[in-house]
Amino acid sequence: MNVLVLGGYGAVGGHAVRLLRADGLSALAAGRDPARADVVLDLSDVDSFAAALDGVAAVVNCAGTEDIRLAEVCAGRGIPFLDISATSEYVHSLESVTGPVVLGVGLAPGLTTLLAADALSSHRSPVDIVIGLGSGEHHGAAATAWTYGLLGKHFLDPDGTPIRNFTRPQRFDVPRESGYKPAAALRADFADQHRLTREFGVPVRSYLRLDTRLATLGLGMLTRVPALQSLAPKRMPGSDKWVVLARSSNESSLWAAGRGQSLATAVVAAAAVRAAVLRQPTAPTWIHEILRIEDLRDTLRDNEITLGG
């Protein structure tokens, strides 16, 4: 069984290929660089992409390309298309594709979705999702562009209020094991907060912080003057530690923490591939519909990711 990994030699894709191969699957790295790609592919050429799907059982999009036509081509042939994107508008468009599309297969959304869904299944009340990212990690260009792309933009809160990204700070306690100190986090438009709010009928809100107060403060300042984005560093001082947390209104929380968000994203994506191939979804499906957080406990531990709560 071949799994085609778009962007398969990038920050996330490289880990995904390695993990899938370690699990006994034939993972093919796709990209434009013939020196690094198993399948040389320009994703702007949809016909070329369609031709590369012969013999492919699943496609994982780690390339940062947000082109709904790629999902439509896969879905039209009954091939599961898994996407790690957190972009709300793009993810919402994927939910309308006719065929097997799996959404939220990364760290956030993905691991955050599983934590929040578990919290909601036991106590259906408002949930806050906190994403703490290491500002010192060397990310792929797409991840950095996504973060800065939120600057100055608005999204709708569950109560219908327009929210500007990286505003409305709120302080959250985080487990000491994560290496993070309690600090303020800022509202941010991660796609799973919208899906979970609709599905469970209670407000789910996402917050983002970086591992240093200065870096988080920088996002808060830049969002009010997005024209200064060109001055934002591609890499800021900090570590590669990350933490994600789902906190219910009764103050109970579930959390996970580790090092290297690209690796964590790939771990969740690889697990989602296995679940999708096993369950064979026929319509757009979120990760929590085919996986539970408990299903990942051993896999997370094997990759030095701590799960608690």
C-alpha positions in Angstrom: 0.0 0.0 0.0 1.4 3.3 -1.1 0.9 6.5 0.9 1.7 9.7 -1.0 3.1 12.4 1.3 2.9 15.9 -0.3 5.8 17.9 0.9 7.4 14.6 2.0 10.9 16.0 2.6 9.7 19.1 4.5 9.6 19.9 8.2 6.5 17.8 8.8 6.5 15.6 5.7 10.0 14.2 6.4 8.9 12.9 9.8 5.6 11.6 8.4 7.4 9.5 5.7 9.8 8.1 8.3 7.0 7.2 10.8 4.9 5.6 8.1 7.8 3.5 6.8 8.6 2.4 10.4 5.1 1.2 10.6 5.5 -1.0 7.6 3.8 1.2 5.0 5.2 2.3 1.7 5.4 6.1 2.1 6.4 8.1 -1.0 7.8 11.6 -0.6 6.3 13.9 -3.2 7.7 17.3 -4.2 9.4 19.3 -6.9 13.0 18.5 -6.0 14.1 15.4 -7.9 17.1 15.0 -5.6 14.8 14.5 -2.6 11.5 13.3 -3.9 10.4 9.8 -4.6 7.7 11.3 -6.8 8.6 14.5 -8.6 5.4 16.6 -8.5 4.4 20.2 -9.0 1.1 20.6 -7.1 0.1 23.6 -9.2 -0.4 21.1 -12.0 -3.6 19.2 -11.0 -3.4 16.9 -14.0 0.1 15.8 -13.1 -1.1 15.3 -9.5 -4.0 13.1 -10.7 -1.6 11.0 -12.8 0.6 10.4 -9.7 -2.3 8.7 -7.8 -2.2 5.4 -9.6 -1.6 2.7 -6.9 -1.9 5.2 -4.1 -4.1 4.2 -1.1 -4.0 7.6 0.8 -2.6 11.1 0.4 -1.3 13.2 3.2 -0.9 17.0 2.5 2.1 18.3 4.4 3.1 20.7 1.6 1.3 23.8 2.9 -0.6 24.0 -0.4 -4.2 24.8 0.2 -5.9 23.9 -3.1 -9.2 22.2 -2.7 -8.9 20.7 -6.2 -6.3 18.3 -4.8 -8.8 16.9 -2.3 -11.5 16.8 -5.0 -9.3 14.7 -7.3 -8.5 12.2 -4.5 -12.1 12.1 -3.3 -13.4 11.5 -6.8 -11.2 8.3 -6.9 -12.1 7.2 -3.4 -8.6 7.9 -2.1 -8.6 9.4 1.5 -7.0 12.9 1.5 -5.6 13.9 4.9 -4.8 17.5 5.5 -2.8 19.1 8.4 -4.0 22.6 7.7 -5.3 24.8 10.5 -6.7 27.5 8.2 -10.4 27.9 9.0 -11.6 29.0 5.5 -9.7 26.2 3.7 -10.8 23.5 6.2 -14.4 24.7 5.9 -14.2 24.3 2.1 -12.8 20.8 2.6 -15.8 19.9 4.6 -17.9 20.3 1.5 -15.9 17.9 -0.7 -17.8 14.8 -1.7 -15.7 11.9 -0.7 -13.1 10.7 1.9 -11.3 13.8 3.3 -9.9 13.6 6.8 -9.4 17.0 8.6 -7.4 18.0 11.7 -4.5 15.6 11.4 -1.8 17.5 13.1 -0.9 19.1 16.4 -3.5 22.0 16.3 -6.0 21.1 15.0 -5.5 17.4 15.6 -4.1 16.6 19.0 -6.0 19.6 20.4 -9.2 18.3 18.8 -8.8 14.9 20.4 -8.2 16.4 23.8 -11.2 18.8 23.5 -13.5 16.0 22.2 -12.5 13.8 25.1 -13.2 16.6 27.6 -16.6 17.3 25.9 -17.6 13.7 25.9 -17.3 13.5 29.7 -18.5 17.1 30.6 -20.4 19.0 28.0 -19.6 22.6 28.9 -17.4 25.4 27.4 -13.8 24.4 26.6 -10.8 26.5 26.2 -8.0 25.1 24.0 -4.5 26.5 24.6 -1.7 26.0 22.2 1.8 26.8 23.4 4.4 26.7 20.6 8.2 26.9 20.8 9.3 30.2 19.2 12.8 28.8 18.7 11.9 25.8 16.6 12.9 25.9 12.9 9.6 25.6 11.2 8.7 25.1 7.6 8.0 28.2 5.6 4.3 27.3 5.5 4.0 27.2 9.3 5.6 30.6 9.7 3.5 32.1 6.9 0.3 30.7 8.5 1.0 32.3 11.9 1.9 35.7 10.4 -1.0 35.4 8.0 -3.4 35.7 10.9 -2.1 39.2 11.8 -4.8 41.8 11.7 -7.5 39.3 10.6 -10.8 38.7 12.4 -12.9 35.6 13.0 -16.2 34.9 14.8 -16.4 34.0 18.4 -19.0 31.3 19.3 -21.2 34.2 20.5 -21.0 35.9 17.1 -18.6 38.6 18.2 -15.8 39.4 15.7 -12.4 38.7 17.3 -9.1 40.0 16.0 -6.4 37.4 16.1 -3.8 37.6 18.9 -5.9 39.8 21.2 -8.0 39.3 24.3 -5.2 37.8 26.5 -6.2 35.3 29.1 -3.9 33.7 31.7 -3.8 29.9 31.9 -2.0 27.6 34.2 0.0 24.8 32.4 1.6 21.7 33.8 5.1 22.1 35.1 6.2 19.0 33.1 5.6 21.0 29.9 8.5 23.4 30.6 6.1 26.3 30.3 5.4 28.9 32.9 1.9 30.2 33.5 1.3 33.2 31.2 -1.2 34.9 29.0 -2.4 33.4 25.7 -4.1 35.2 22.9 -7.2 34.3 20.9 -6.3 32.7 17.5 -8.3 31.2 14.7 -7.6 27.5 14.7 -10.1 25.5 12.7 -11.2 22.9 15.2 -12.8 25.4 17.6 -15.5 26.1 15.0 -16.2 22.4 14.2 -16.3 21.4 17.9 -18.6 24.4 18.8 -21.1 23.3 16.1 -20.9 19.6 16.9 -21.2 19.8 20.7 -23.3 22.9 21.0 -21.1 24.6 23.6 -18.5 27.3 23.1 -15.0 26.1 22.3 -12.3 28.8 22.1 -8.7 28.6 20.9 -5.8 30.5 22.4 -2.2 30.7 21.3 1.0 31.6 23.2 4.7 31.2 22.4 7.2 29.9 24.9 8.5 33.4 25.8 6.4 36.3 27.0 8.3 38.6 24.6 7.4 36.6 21.6 3.8 36.4 22.6 3.7 40.1 23.2 5.2 40.6 19.8 2.3 38.9 18.1 -0.1 41.0 20.1 1.6 44.2 18.9 2.0 43.1 15.3 -1.7 42.2 14.9 -2.6 45.8 15.5 -0.2 47.0 12.9 0.0 44.2 10.3 2.0 46.5 8.0 5.0 45.8 10.3 4.8 42.1 9.4 7.9 42.5 7.2 9.9 43.3 10.3 8.9 40.1 12.1 11.7 37.6 12.5 11.4 34.2 10.8 12.8 32.7 13.9 12.6 34.1 17.4 14.6 33.3 20.6 13.1 30.4 22.4 13.0 26.6 22.6 11.3 23.8 20.6 9.0 22.8 23.5 5.3 22.8 22.9 2.2 22.2 25.0 -1.5 21.8 24.2 -4.3 21.9 26.7 -8.1 21.5 26.7 -9.6 23.1 29.8 -13.3 22.6 30.8 -15.4 25.2 32.6 -15.1 23.0 35.7 -11.3 23.7 35.6 -10.4 20.1 34.8 -7.9 19.8 31.9 -6.3 17.3 29.6 -2.9 18.1 28.1 0.0 16.9 26.1 3.6 18.2 25.8 6.8 17.5 23.9 9.6 18.8 21.8 9.3 19.7 18.1 5.8 20.6 16.9 6.7 19.3 13.4 7.4 15.9 14.8 4.2 16.0 16.9 2.2 17.0 13.8 3.7 14.0 11.9 3.0 11.6 14.7 -0.7 12.5 14.7 -0.9 12.5 10.9 0.7 9.0 10.6 -1.8 7.7 13.2 -4.7 9.3 11.2 -3.5 7.6 8.0 -3.6 4.2 9.7 -7.1 4.9 11.1 -8.4 6.2 7.7 -7.1 3.2 5.8 -8.7 0.9 8.4 -12.1 2.7 8.6 -12.3 3.8 5.0 -14.4 7.0 5.5 -16.6 7.9 2.5 -17.3 11.6 3.4 -15.4 14.5 5.1 -14.4 13.3 8.5 -12.7 15.0 11.5 -9.9 13.2 13.3 -12.0 12.7 16.5 -14.5 10.7 14.4 -11.9 8.0 13.6 -9.5 8.3 16.6 -9.7 8.8 20.4 -6.9 10.3 22.5 -6.6 6.9 24.2 -5.8 5.3 20.9 -2.7 7.5 20.6 -1.4 7.0 24.2 1.3 4.4 23.3 2.3 6.2 20.0 2.7 9.5 21.9 4.8 7.9 24.6 7.0 6.1 22.0 7.7 9.6 20.5 8.5 11.2 23.9 5.2 13.1 24.1 3.7 13.3 27.5 0.0 12.9 28.0 -1.7 14.0 31.2 -4.8 15.3 32.9 
